[in-house]
Amino acid sequence: MGYLDCRSTPIRSGSLRRATRARNHGDPALGMPAQIQGIGTDGFSSIAPFVLEPRRKRRLRHLAWDEPSRRIGGTVGASRRIGAGRASPGHDAEQLLAEYTMKTYVPKKDDIQRQWFVVDAKGQVLGRLATQVAHVLTGKHKPGYVPFLDTGDFVVIINAGEVTITGKKQEQKMYRRHTGYPGGLKETQMKKVFAQSPETVIKEAVWGMMPKTKLGRAMIKKLKVYKGANHRHQAQQPVELKIQQ
């Protein structure tokens, strides 16, 4: 491990990069740590450990301990401030990282616990109902939510035929699909769809607020909608979920 004297060298990223390349020229182990030594304005010497990352990244991570500000400096130019701030030399970079960094919690599939909720759609506004149901299906109500895993819960909606649809949506909103053949566009009025299958109206409203990905298609399968007050999930003992107006 070598030392680079920065007393006569300007503390700039370009200068440090060129000096580091010159010191490591011909060295196959480019991922080894290096230490850069500088002298502060008050005469206190400081050793600022740097980690030389692989050549692709072309970046130096500053891991020196700055006592006055009680934090770890984040830039190359911080070595001058560290010298002025009487930083103690010889700090271990790994020890500093272990003490002043926090690990990000990522749940595993085995750690995900799913609950069952039941929602009474009687008198509920369709849009407000769909937003809160989609929130539970995606798992955003949990502190361990991550966007790349299905951490959501199951939701059972009853009394779908008595949901409230505001405005003129039943006359103006159209559901469209295409057969794939020329001129195969099919349009159905929302009023007609709701009269035949109110479950479809609620599912379409919730699906509009879900991610349109493979993960979103897996999340929407946890939604169970029933036209009446009876459902087939008593064995799961669902808990009542109140919709906030």
LOTORBA-429529 format. One record per atom (N, C-alpha, C): residue in three letters; y, z, x. Coordinates in steps of 0.2 Angstrom, whole numbers, plus 5000, padded with zeros to 4 digits. Each point is the difference from the previous one (the first is absolute). Layout:
N
<atom ALA <Y Z X>>
...
***
This chain:
245
<atom MET <4994 5000 5004>>
<atom MET <5006 5000 4996>>
<atom MET <5006 5000 5004>>
<atom GLY <5005 4995 4999>>
<atom GLY <5006 5000 5005>>
<atom GLY <5006 5002 4996>>
<atom TYR <5005 5001 5004>>
<atom TYR <5007 5002 4997>>
<atom TYR <5005 4994 5002>>
<atom LEU <5004 5000 4995>>
<atom LEU <5006 4995 5001>>
<atom LEU <5006 5003 5000>>
<atom ASP <5004 4999 5006>>
<atom ASP <5006 5004 5000>>
<atom ASP <5006 4996 4997>>
<atom CYS <5003 5003 4995>>
<atom CYS <5005 4997 4996>>
<atom CYS <5007 5002 5002>>
<atom ARG <5001 5003 5006>>
<atom ARG <5007 5002 5001>>
<atom ARG <5005 4995 5001>>
<atom SER <4997 4994 5004>>
<atom SER <5005 4995 5001>>
<atom SER <4999 4994 4995>>
<atom THR <4995 5000 4996>>
<atom THR <4998 4995 4995>>
<atom THR <5003 5001 4993>>
<atom PRO <5004 4996 4997>>
<atom PRO <5002 5001 4994>>
<atom PRO <4994 5001 4995>>
<atom ILE <5001 5004 4995>>
<atom ILE <4995 5002 4995>>
<atom ILE <5000 4995 4995>>
<atom ARG <4997 4995 5001>>
<atom ARG <5000 4994 4994>>
<atom ARG <4993 4998 5000>>
<atom SER <4998 4998 4993>>
<atom SER <4993 4998 4999>>
<atom SER <4998 4994 5004>>
<atom GLY <5005 4995 5002>>
<atom GLY <4998 4995 5004>>
<atom GLY <4998 5002 5007>>
<atom SER <5005 5004 5003>>
<atom SER <4999 5002 5007>>
<atom SER <4993 5004 5000>>
<atom LEU <4999 5005 4996>>
<atom LEU <4994 5004 5000>>
<atom LEU <4994 4995 4999>>
<atom ARG <5000 4995 4996>>
<atom ARG <4995 4996 4999>>
<atom ARG <4998 4996 5006>>
<atom ARG <5005 4997 5003>>
<atom ARG <4999 4996 5007>>
<atom ARG <4998 5005 5005>>
<atom ALA <5002 5006 5001>>
<atom ALA <4998 5004 5005>>
<atom ALA <4993 5002 4999>>
<atom THR <4998 5001 4994>>
<atom THR <4993 5002 4998>>
<atom THR <4995 4995 5001>>
<atom ARG <5002 4994 4999>>
<atom ARG <4996 4994 5001>>
<atom ARG <4999 4999 5008>>
<atom ALA <5005 5001 5004>>
<atom ALA <5000 5000 5007>>
<atom ALA <4995 5005 5003>>
<atom ARG <5000 5006 4997>>
<atom ARG <4996 5005 5002>>
<atom ARG <4993 4999 4999>>
<atom ASN <4999 4997 4994>>
<atom ASN <4993 4999 4997>>
<atom ASN <4997 4993 5002>>
<atom HIS <5004 4996 5004>>
<atom HIS <4998 4993 5001>>
<atom HIS <4993 5000 5004>>
<atom GLY <4996 4997 4997>>
<atom GLY <4993 4999 5002>>
<atom GLY <4995 5006 4998>>
<atom ASP <5003 5005 4996>>
<atom ASP <4996 5005 4998>>
<atom ASP <4996 4999 4994>>
<atom PRO <4994 4999 5000>>
<atom PRO <4996 4998 4994>>
<atom PRO <5001 5005 4994>>
<atom ALA <5001 5007 5002>>
<atom ALA <5000 5005 4994>>
<atom ALA <5007 5001 4998>>
<atom LEU <5003 4995 4996>>
<atom LEU <5006 5000 4997>>
<atom LEU <5002 5005 4995>>
<atom GLY <4995 5004 4997>>
<atom GLY <5001 5005 4995>>
<atom GLY <5000 5007 5003>>
<atom MET <5001 5001 5006>>
<atom MET <5000 5006 5003>>
<atom MET <5007 5003 5000>>
<atom PRO <5001 5007 4999>>
<atom PRO <5007 5003 4999>>
<atom PRO <5004 4999 5007>>
<atom ALA <5006 5000 4999>>
<atom ALA <5005 5001 5006>>
<atom ALA <5005 5005 4998>>
<atom GLN <5003 5002 5005>>
<atom GLN <5006 5005 5000>>
<atom GLN <5006 4998 5003>>
<atom ILE <5005 5000 4997>>
<atom ILE <5007 4998 5002>>
<atom ILE <5004 5006 5002>>
<atom GLN <5003 5001 5006>>
<atom GLN <5003 5006 5001>>
<atom GLN <5008 4998 5001>>
<atom GLY <5004 5004 4997>>
<atom GLY <5007 4999 5000>>
<atom GLY <5004 5007 5001>>
<atom ILE <5006 5000 5002>>
<atom ILE <5004 5005 5001>>
<atom ILE <5006 5000 4995>>
<atom GLY <5001 5006 4997>>
<atom GLY <5005 5001 4995>>
<atom GLY <5007 5001 5003>>
<atom THR <5005 5000 4996>>
<atom THR <5007 5001 5002>>
<atom THR <5001 5007 5002>>
<atom ASP <4996 5005 4998>>
<atom ASP <5001 5007 5002>>
<atom ASP <4995 5001 5006>>
<atom GLY <4997 4996 5003>>
<atom GLY <4996 5001 5006>>
<atom GLY <4993 5002 4999>>
<atom PHE <4998 5001 4994>>
<atom PHE <4993 5002 4998>>
<atom PHE <4996 4993 5000>>
<atom SER <4994 5000 5003>>
<atom SER <4996 4995 5000>>
<atom SER <4995 5000 4994>>
<atom SER <4998 4995 4998>>
<atom SER <4996 4999 4994>>
<atom SER <4995 4995 5001>>
<atom ILE <4994 5001 4998>>
<atom ILE <4994 4995 5000>>
<atom ILE <4999 4998 4993>>
<atom ALA <5001 4994 4998>>
<atom ALA <4999 4997 4994>>
<atom ALA <4994 4996 5000>>
<atom PRO <4995 5002 4997>>
<atom PRO <4993 4996 5000>>
<atom PRO <5001 4994 4995>>
<atom PHE <4998 4995 5003>>
<atom PHE <4999 4994 4996>>
<atom PHE <4993 4997 4999>>
<atom VAL <4998 4997 4995>>
<atom VAL <4993 4998 4999>>
<atom VAL <5001 4992 5000>>
<atom LEU <4997 4997 5005>>
<atom LEU <5000 4993 5001>>
<atom LEU <4994 4997 4995>>
<atom GLU <5002 4997 4995>>
<atom GLU <4996 4997 4995>>
<atom GLU <4997 4993 5002>>
<atom PRO <4995 4997 4997>>
<atom PRO <4998 4994 5002>>
<atom PRO <5006 4995 5000>>
<atom ARG <4998 4994 5004>>
<atom ARG <5006 4995 5001>>
<atom ARG <5002 4997 4994>>
<atom ARG <4996 5000 4994>>
<atom ARG <5002 4996 4994>>
<atom ARG <5006 5004 4997>>
<atom LYS <5000 5006 5000>>
<atom LYS <5005 5004 4997>>
<atom LYS <5007 5000 5003>>
<atom ARG <5000 5000 5007>>
<atom ARG <5006 5000 5004>>
<atom ARG <5004 5006 4998>>
<atom ARG <4998 5006 5000>>
<atom ARG <5004 5005 4997>>
<atom ARG <4998 5006 5004>>
<atom LEU <5005 5005 5001>>
<atom LEU <5000 5006 5003>>
<atom LEU <5001 5006 4995>>
<atom ARG <4995 5004 4999>>
<atom ARG <5001 5006 4995>>
<atom ARG <5003 5006 5004>>
<atom HIS <5005 5002 4998>>
<atom HIS <5003 5006 5004>>
<atom HIS <4998 5007 4997>>
<atom LEU <4997 5004 5004>>
<atom LEU <4996 5006 4998>>
<atom LEU <5003 5006 5003>>
<atom ALA <5006 5000 5002>>
<atom ALA <5003 5005 5004>>
<atom ALA <5003 5005 4995>>
<atom TRP <5000 5007 5002>>
<atom TRP <5002 5005 4996>>
<atom TRP <5007 5002 5001>>
<atom ASP <5004 4999 4995>>
<atom ASP <5008 5002 5001>>
<atom ASP <5001 5007 4997>>
<atom GLU <5001 5004 5004>>
<atom GLU <5001 5007 4998>>
<atom GLU <5006 5002 4996>>
<atom PRO <5006 4997 5002>>
<atom PRO <5006 5001 4995>>
<atom PRO <4999 4998 4993>>
<atom SER <4998 4994 4999>>
<atom SER <4999 4997 4994>>
<atom SER <4994 5002 4996>>
<atom ARG <4995 5003 5004>>
<atom ARG <4994 5003 4997>>
<atom ARG <4996 4994 4997>>
<atom ARG <5000 4994 5004>>
<atom ARG <4996 4995 4997>>
<atom ARG <4997 4995 5006>>
<atom ILE <4996 4995 4998>>
<atom ILE <4998 4996 5005>>
<atom ILE <5004 4994 5000>>
<atom GLY <5003 4998 5006>>
<atom GLY <5004 4994 5000>>
<atom GLY <4997 4994 4998>>
<atom GLY <5003 4995 4997>>
<atom GLY <4997 4994 4998>>
<atom GLY <5001 4993 5003>>
<atom THR <5005 5000 5005>>
<atom THR <5002 4994 5003>>
<atom THR <5000 5001 5008>>
<atom VAL <5000 4994 5004>>
<atom VAL <5000 5001 5007>>
<atom VAL <5007 5003 5002>>
<atom GLY <5005 4999 4997>>
<atom GLY <5006 5003 5002>>
<atom GLY <5001 5007 4999>>
<atom ALA <4995 5003 4997>>
<atom ALA <5000 5007 4999>>
<atom ALA <4998 5004 5007>>
<atom SER <4998 4996 5005>>
<atom SER <4998 5004 5006>>
<atom SER <5007 5003 5003>>
<atom ARG <5005 4996 4999>>
<atom ARG <5007 5003 5003>>
<atom ARG <5002 5006 4996>>
<atom ARG <4999 5000 4994>>
<atom ARG <5002 5006 4996>>
<atom ARG <4995 5006 5001>>
<atom ILE <4994 4998 5001>>
<atom ILE <4995 5005 5002>>
<atom ILE <5002 5004 5006>>
<atom GLY <5002 4996 5005>>
<atom GLY <5002 5003 5007>>
<atom GLY <5006 5004 4999>>
<atom ALA <5005 4998 4996>>
<atom ALA <5006 5004 4998>>
<atom ALA <4998 5006 4996>>
<atom GLY <4995 5000 4996>>
<atom GLY <4998 5005 4996>>
<atom GLY <4995 5005 5003>>
<atom ARG <5000 5000 5007>>
<atom ARG <4995 5005 5004>>
<atom ARG <4993 5000 4997>>
<atom ALA <4997 4994 4999>>
<atom ALA <4993 5000 4998>>
<atom ALA <4996 5002 5005>>
<atom SER <4995 5004 4999>>
<atom SER <4995 5003 5004>>
<atom SER <4995 4994 5003>>
<atom PRO <4999 4999 5006>>
<atom PRO <4996 4995 5003>>
<atom PRO <4993 5002 4999>>
<atom GLY <4995 4995 5000>>
<atom GLY <4993 5002 5000>>
<atom GLY <4997 5001 4993>>
<atom HIS <5003 4998 4995>>
<atom HIS <4997 5001 4993>>
<atom HIS <4995 4995 4999>>
<atom ASP <4994 5002 4997>>
<atom ASP <4995 4996 4999>>
<atom ASP <5001 4996 4994>>
<atom ALA <5000 4993 5000>>
<atom ALA <5001 4996 4994>>
<atom ALA <4995 5001 4995>>
<atom GLU <4994 5001 5001>>
<atom GLU <4995 5001 4995>>
<atom GLU <5001 5007 4997>>
<atom GLN <5002 5005 5003>>
<atom GLN <5001 5006 4997>>
<atom GLN <5006 5000 4995>>
<atom LEU <5006 4996 5003>>
<atom LEU <5005 4999 4995>>
<atom LEU <4998 4996 4994>>
<atom LEU <4996 4995 5000>>
<atom LEU <4998 4996 4994>>
<atom LEU <4996 5005 4996>>
<atom ALA <4996 5004 5003>>
<atom ALA <4996 5004 4995>>
<atom ALA <5004 5005 4997>>
<atom GLU <5005 5002 5003>>
<atom GLU <5004 5006 4997>>
<atom GLU <5005 4997 4995>>
<atom TYR <5003 4994 5001>>
<atom TYR <5006 4998 4996>>
<atom TYR <4998 4994 4996>>
<atom THR <4994 4998 4999>>
<atom THR <4998 4995 4996>>
<atom THR <4996 5002 4994>>
<atom MET <5000 4996 4995>>
<atom MET <4996 5002 4994>>
<atom MET <4996 4994 4998>>
<atom LYS <4994 5002 4998>>
<atom LYS <4995 4995 4998>>
<atom LYS <5001 4998 4993>>
<atom THR <4999 4993 4999>>
<atom THR <5000 4998 4993>>
<atom THR <4993 5001 4997>>
<atom TYR <5000 5003 4994>>
<atom TYR <4994 5001 4996>>
<atom TYR <4998 4993 4996>>
<atom VAL <4994 4998 5002>>
<atom VAL <4997 4994 4996>>
<atom VAL <4994 5003 4997>>
<atom PRO <5000 5000 4993>>
<atom PRO <4994 5002 4997>>
<atom PRO <4994 4995 5001>>
<atom LYS <4994 5003 5000>>
<atom LYS <4994 4995 5000>>
<atom LYS <4997 5000 4993>>
<atom LYS <4995 4995 5000>>
<atom LYS <4998 4999 4993>>
<atom LYS <4996 5006 4997>>
<atom ASP <4997 5003 5005>>
<atom ASP <4996 5006 4998>>
<atom ASP <5004 5006 4998>>
<atom ASP <5007 5000 5002>>
<atom ASP <5004 5005 4998>>
<atom ASP <5004 4999 4994>>
<atom ILE <5000 4994 4997>>
<atom ILE <5003 4999 4994>>
<atom ILE <4997 5003 4994>>
<atom GLN <5003 5004 4996>>
<atom GLN <4998 5003 4994>>
<atom GLN <5004 4997 4994>>
<atom ARG <4996 4997 4995>>
<atom ARG <5003 4997 4995>>
<atom ARG <4999 5005 4993>>
<atom GLN <5005 5000 4997>>
<atom GLN <5000 5004 4993>>
<atom GLN <5001 4995 4994>>
<atom TRP <4999 5002 4995>>
<atom TRP <5000 4996 4993>>
<atom TRP <5005 5003 4996>>
<atom PHE <5005 4996 4998>>
<atom PHE <5005 5001 4995>>
<atom PHE <5000 4996 4994>>
<atom VAL <5002 5004 4994>>
<atom VAL <5000 4996 4994>>
<atom VAL <5007 5000 4997>>
<atom VAL <5002 4995 4998>>
<atom VAL <5007 4999 4997>>
<atom VAL <5000 4997 4993>>
<atom ASP <5004 5004 4996>>
<atom ASP <5000 4998 4993>>
<atom ASP <5006 4995 4999>>
<atom ALA <4999 4994 4998>>
<atom ALA <5005 4995 5000>>
<atom ALA <5004 5000 4993>>
<atom LYS <4998 5004 4996>>
<atom LYS <5003 5000 4993>>
<atom LYS <5007 5002 5001>>
<atom GLY <5005 4995 4998>>
<atom GLY <5007 5001 5000>>
<atom GLY <5003 4999 5007>>
<atom GLN <4996 4999 5005>>
<atom GLN <5003 4999 5006>>
<atom GLN <5003 4992 5001>>
<atom VAL <5005 5000 5004>>
<atom VAL <5003 4993 5001>>
<atom VAL <4996 4997 5006>>
<atom LEU <4998 4994 4998>>
<atom LEU <4996 4996 5004>>
<atom LEU <5002 5000 5008>>
<atom GLY <5006 4998 5001>>
<atom GLY <5002 5000 5007>>
<atom GLY <5000 5006 5004>>
<atom ARG <5002 5006 4997>>
<atom ARG <5000 5006 5003>>
<atom ARG <4993 5003 5001>>
<atom LEU <4995 4998 4995>>
<atom LEU <4993 5002 5001>>
<atom LEU <4997 4996 5006>>
<atom ALA <5002 4994 5000>>
<atom ALA <4996 4996 5006>>
<atom ALA <5003 5002 5006>>
<atom THR <5006 5002 5001>>
<atom THR <5002 5001 5007>>
<atom THR <4997 5007 5003>>
<atom GLN <4999 5005 4995>>
<atom GLN <4997 5006 5002>>
<atom GLN <4993 5000 5001>>
<atom VAL <4997 4996 4996>>
<atom VAL <4992 4998 5001>>
<atom VAL <4999 4997 5007>>
<atom ALA <5004 4995 5001>>
<atom ALA <4999 4996 5007>>
<atom ALA <5002 5005 5006>>
<atom HIS <5004 5005 4999>>
<atom HIS <5002 5004 5005>>
<atom HIS <4993 5005 5002>>
<atom VAL <4997 5002 4994>>
<atom VAL <4994 5004 5001>>
<atom VAL <4994 4995 5003>>
<atom LEU <4999 4994 4998>>
<atom LEU <4995 4996 5002>>
<atom LEU <5001 4998 5007>>
<atom THR <5006 4999 5003>>
<atom THR <5001 4999 5007>>
<atom THR <4999 5006 5004>>
<atom GLY <5001 5006 4998>>
<atom GLY <4999 5006 5004>>
<atom GLY <5007 5002 5003>>
<atom LYS <5005 4998 4997>>
<atom LYS <5007 5002 5003>>
<atom LYS <5002 5007 4998>>
<atom HIS <4996 5003 4996>>
<atom HIS <5002 5007 4998>>
<atom HIS <4997 5005 5004>>
<atom LYS <4996 4997 5005>>
<atom LYS <4996 5005 5005>>
<atom LYS <5004 5000 5007>>
<atom PRO <5000 5006 5003>>
<atom PRO <5003 5000 5007>>
<atom PRO <4997 4996 5005>>
<atom GLY <4993 4999 4999>>
<atom GLY <4996 4996 5005>>
<atom GLY <5000 4992 4998>>
<atom TYR <5005 4998 4997>>
<atom TYR <5000 4993 4998>>
<atom TYR <5001 4995 5006>>
<atom VAL <4997 4995 5001>>
<atom VAL <5001 4995 5005>>
<atom VAL <4999 4993 4996>>
<atom PRO <5004 4995 5002>>
<atom PRO <5000 4994 4996>>
<atom PRO <4994 4995 5001>>
<atom PHE <4996 5002 5005>>
<atom PHE <4994 4996 5002>>
<atom PHE <4994 5002 4997>>
<atom LEU <5000 5006 4996>>
<atom LEU <4994 5003 4998>>
<atom LEU <5001 5001 4992>>
<atom ASP <4994 5000 4997>>
<atom ASP <5000 5002 4993>>
<atom ASP <4999 5008 4999>>
<atom THR <5006 5003 4999>>
<atom THR <5000 5007 5000>>
<atom THR <5001 5003 4992>>
<atom GLY <5001 4995 4996>>
<atom GLY <5002 5002 4993>>
<atom GLY <4994 5003 4996>>
<atom ASP <5002 5002 4994>>
<atom ASP <4995 5003 4995>>
<atom ASP <4999 4996 4994>>
<atom PHE <4995 5002 4996>>
<atom PHE <4998 4996 4994>>
<atom PHE <5005 5002 4994>>
<atom VAL <5001 4995 4996>>
<atom VAL <5005 5001 4995>>
<atom VAL <4996 4997 4993>>
<atom VAL <5000 5005 4995>>
<atom VAL <4997 4997 4994>>
<atom VAL <5006 5001 4995>>
<atom ILE <5001 4994 4996>>
<atom ILE <5006 4999 4995>>
<atom ILE <4996 5000 4994>>
<atom ILE <5002 5004 4995>>
<atom ILE <4998 5000 4993>>
<atom ILE <5006 4998 4995>>
<atom ASN <4998 4998 4994>>
<atom ASN <5005 4998 4995>>
<atom ASN <5004 4995 5003>>
<atom ALA <4997 4995 5003>>
<atom ALA <5004 4994 5002>>
<atom ALA <5003 4996 4995>>
<atom GLY <4997 5000 4994>>
<atom GLY <5003 4996 4994>>
<atom GLY <5006 5003 4997>>
<atom GLU <5002 5006 5002>>
<atom GLU <5006 5004 4998>>
<atom GLU <5006 5000 5005>>
<atom VAL <5000 4996 5005>>
<atom VAL <5005 5000 5005>>
<atom VAL <5006 4997 4997>>
<atom THR <5006 5002 5003>>
<atom THR <5006 4998 4997>>
<atom THR <5003 4994 5005>>
<atom ILE <5001 4994 4997>>
<atom ILE <5003 4995 5004>>
<atom ILE <5007 4999 4997>>
<atom THR <5005 5001 5005>>
<atom THR <5007 5000 4998>>
<atom THR <5003 4993 5000>>
<atom GLY <5006 4999 4997>>
<atom GLY <5003 4993 5000>>
<atom GLY <4996 4995 4996>>
<atom LYS <5001 4994 5002>>
<atom LYS <4997 4994 4997>>
<atom LYS <4995 4997 5004>>
<atom LYS <4996 5004 5004>>
<atom LYS <4995 4998 5005>>
<atom LYS <4994 4997 4996>>
<atom GLN <4999 5003 4994>>
<atom GLN <4994 4997 4996>>
<atom GLN <5001 4993 4998>>
<atom GLU <5006 4998 4999>>
<atom GLU <5002 4993 4998>>
<atom GLU <5001 4995 5006>>
<atom GLN <5003 5003 5005>>
<atom GLN <5003 4996 5005>>
<atom GLN <4995 5000 5006>>
<atom LYS <4996 5005 5002>>
<atom LYS <4996 5000 5006>>
<atom LYS <4994 4995 4998>>
<atom MET <4998 4996 5005>>
<atom MET <4994 4996 5000>>
<atom MET <4996 5001 5006>>
<atom TYR <4993 5000 4998>>
<atom TYR <4995 5001 5005>>
<atom TYR <4998 4993 5002>>
<atom ARG <5000 4998 5006>>
<atom ARG <4998 4993 5002>>
<atom ARG <4994 5000 5004>>
<atom ARG <4996 4995 5000>>
<atom ARG <4994 4999 5004>>
<atom ARG <4999 4992 5000>>
<atom HIS <4996 4998 5005>>
<atom HIS <4999 4993 5001>>
<atom HIS <4993 4998 5001>>
<atom THR <4998 4995 4997>>
<atom THR <4992 4999 5001>>
<atom THR <4999 4996 5006>>
<atom GLY <5005 4998 5004>>
<atom GLY <4998 4996 5006>>
<atom GLY <5000 4992 4999>>
<atom TYR <5000 4998 4994>>
<atom TYR <5001 4993 4998>>
<atom TYR <5007 4998 4999>>
<atom PRO <5001 4994 5001>>
<atom PRO <5007 4997 4998>>
<atom PRO <5002 5002 4993>>
<atom GLY <5006 5003 4999>>
<atom GLY <5002 5001 4993>>
<atom GLY <4996 5006 4997>>
<atom GLY <4997 5004 5004>>
<atom GLY <4996 5006 4998>>
<atom GLY <5004 5007 5000>>
<atom LEU <5006 5000 4999>>
<atom LEU <5004 5006 4999>>
<atom LEU <4999 5003 4993>>
<atom LYS <4998 5006 5000>>
<atom LYS <4999 5004 4994>>
<atom LYS <5005 5005 4999>>
<atom GLU <5003 5001 4995>>
<atom GLU <5005 5005 4998>>
<atom GLU <4998 5004 4994>>
<atom THR <5001 5007 5000>>
<atom THR <4998 5004 4995>>
<atom THR <5006 5005 4999>>
<atom GLN <5002 5001 4994>>
<atom GLN <5005 5004 4999>>
<atom GLN <4998 5008 5000>>
<atom MET <5004 5004 5003>>
<atom MET <4998 5007 5001>>
<atom MET <4998 5003 4993>>
<atom LYS <5003 4998 4995>>
<atom LYS <4999 5003 4993>>
<atom LYS <4993 4999 4998>>
<atom LYS <4998 4994 5001>>
<atom LYS <4993 4998 4999>>
<atom LYS <4995 5003 5004>>
<atom VAL <5001 5001 5007>>
<atom VAL <4995 5003 5004>>
<atom VAL <5000 5008 4999>>
<atom PHE <5006 5003 4998>>
<atom PHE <4999 5007 4998>>
<atom PHE <4996 5001 4994>>
<atom ALA <5001 4996 4995>>
<atom ALA <4996 5001 4994>>
<atom ALA <4993 4999 5001>>
<atom GLN <4998 4996 5004>>
<atom GLN <4993 4998 5002>>
<atom GLN <4997 5006 5005>>
<atom SER <5003 5001 5005>>
<atom SER <4998 5004 5005>>
<atom SER <5006 5004 5004>>
<atom PRO <5001 5006 4997>>
<atom PRO <5006 5004 5003>>
<atom PRO <4998 5002 5007>>
<atom GLU <4993 5001 5002>>
<atom GLU <4998 5001 5006>>
<atom GLU <5003 4995 5006>>
<atom THR <5000 4994 4998>>
<atom THR <5002 4995 5004>>
<atom THR <5007 5000 5002>>
<atom VAL <5004 5002 4995>>
<atom VAL <5007 5001 5001>>
<atom VAL <5002 5005 5005>>
<atom ILE <4996 5006 5000>>
<atom ILE <5002 5005 5004>>
<atom ILE <4997 4999 5007>>
<atom LYS <4994 4997 5000>>
<atom LYS <4997 4998 5007>>
<atom LYS <5005 4995 5004>>
<atom GLU <5003 4995 4996>>
<atom GLU <5004 4995 5003>>
<atom GLU <5007 5004 5002>>
<atom ALA <5002 5004 4997>>
<atom ALA <5006 5004 5002>>
<atom ALA <4999 5004 5006>>
<atom VAL <4994 5003 5000>>
<atom VAL <4999 5004 5006>>
<atom VAL <4998 4996 5006>>
<atom TRP <4997 4994 4999>>
<atom TRP <4998 4996 5006>>
<atom TRP <5007 4997 5003>>
<atom GLY <5005 4999 4996>>
<atom GLY <5006 4997 5002>>
<atom GLY <5003 5005 5005>>
<atom MET <4998 5006 5000>>
<atom MET <5003 5005 5005>>
<atom MET <4996 5002 5006>>
<atom MET <4994 4996 5000>>
<atom MET <4995 5002 5006>>
<atom MET <5001 4994 5005>>
<atom PRO <4998 5002 5006>>
<atom PRO <5000 4995 5006>>
<atom PRO <4995 4994 4998>>
<atom LYS <5002 4994 5001>>
<atom LYS <4996 4994 4999>>
<atom LYS <4996 4999 5006>>
<atom THR <4996 5004 5001>>
<atom THR <4995 4999 5006>>
<atom THR <4993 5002 4998>>
<atom LYS <4996 5000 5005>>
<atom LYS <4993 5002 4999>>
<atom LYS <5000 5008 4999>>
<atom LEU <5004 5003 5003>>
<atom LEU <5000 5008 4999>>
<atom LEU <5003 5001 4993>>
<atom GLY <5005 4996 4997>>
<atom GLY <5003 5001 4994>>
<atom GLY <4994 4999 4994>>
<atom ARG <4996 4995 5001>>
<atom ARG <4995 4998 4996>>
<atom ARG <4995 5005 4999>>
<atom ALA <4999 5004 5006>>
<atom ALA <4995 5006 5000>>
<atom ALA <5003 5006 4996>>
<atom MET <5007 5001 5001>>
<atom MET <5003 5005 4997>>
<atom MET <5000 4999 4992>>
<atom ILE <5001 4994 4997>>
<atom ILE <5001 4999 4993>>
<atom ILE <4994 5002 4997>>
<atom LYS <4994 5000 5003>>
<atom LYS <4993 5001 4997>>
<atom LYS <5000 5007 4998>>
<atom LYS <5004 5005 5003>>
<atom LYS <5000 5007 4998>>
<atom LYS <5003 5001 4993>>
<atom LEU <5003 4995 4997>>
<atom LEU <5004 5001 4994>>
<atom LEU <4995 4998 4994>>
<atom LYS <5000 5005 4995>>
<atom LYS <4995 4999 4994>>
<atom LYS <5005 5001 4994>>
<atom VAL <5000 4995 4996>>
<atom VAL <5004 4999 4994>>
<atom VAL <4996 5000 4994>>
<atom TYR <5002 5004 4995>>
<atom TYR <4996 5000 4994>>
<atom TYR <5005 4999 4994>>
<atom LYS <4999 4997 4995>>
<atom LYS <5004 4998 4994>>
<atom LYS <5001 5007 4996>>
<atom GLY <4995 5003 4999>>
<atom GLY <5000 5006 4996>>
<atom GLY <5000 5007 5004>>
<atom ALA <4999 5005 4997>>
<atom ALA <5000 5007 5003>>
<atom ALA <4994 5002 5003>>
<atom ASN <4995 4996 5000>>
<atom ASN <4993 5002 5003>>
<atom ASN <4999 4996 5006>>
<atom HIS <4997 5003 5005>>
<atom HIS <4998 4997 5006>>
<atom HIS <4994 5002 5003>>
<atom ARG <4997 4997 5005>>
<atom ARG <4993 5001 5002>>
<atom ARG <5000 5004 5007>>
<atom HIS <5005 5004 5001>>
<atom HIS <5000 5003 5007>>
<atom HIS <5001 5008 4999>>
<atom GLN <4997 5003 4995>>
<atom GLN <5000 5007 4999>>
<atom GLN <4997 5004 5006>>
<atom ALA <4995 4996 5002>>
<atom ALA <4996 5004 5006>>
<atom ALA <5004 5001 5006>>
<atom GLN <5005 4996 5001>>
<atom GLN <5004 5000 5006>>
<atom GLN <5006 5006 4999>>
<atom GLN <5000 5003 4994>>
<atom GLN <5005 5005 4998>>
<atom GLN <5007 4998 5003>>
<atom PRO <5003 4995 4997>>
<atom PRO <5007 4998 5002>>
<atom PRO <5005 5005 4998>>
<atom VAL <5005 5000 5004>>
<atom VAL <5006 5005 4999>>
<atom VAL <5005 4996 4997>>
<atom GLU <5004 5003 4995>>
<atom GLU <5005 4996 4996>>
<atom GLU <5006 4999 5005>>
<atom LEU <5003 4994 5000>>
<atom LEU <5005 4998 5004>>
<atom LEU <5006 4998 4995>>
<atom LYS <5005 5004 5001>>
<atom LYS <5006 5000 4996>>
<atom LYS <5005 4994 5003>>
<atom ILE <5002 4996 4996>>
<atom ILE <5005 4995 5002>>
<atom ILE <5007 5002 4999>>
<atom GLN <5004 5000 5005>>
<atom GLN <5007 5002 5000>>
<atom GLN <5004 4995 4997>>
<atom GLN <5004 5002 4995>>
<atom GLN <5004 4995 4997>>
<atom GLN <5007 4999 5004>>
***
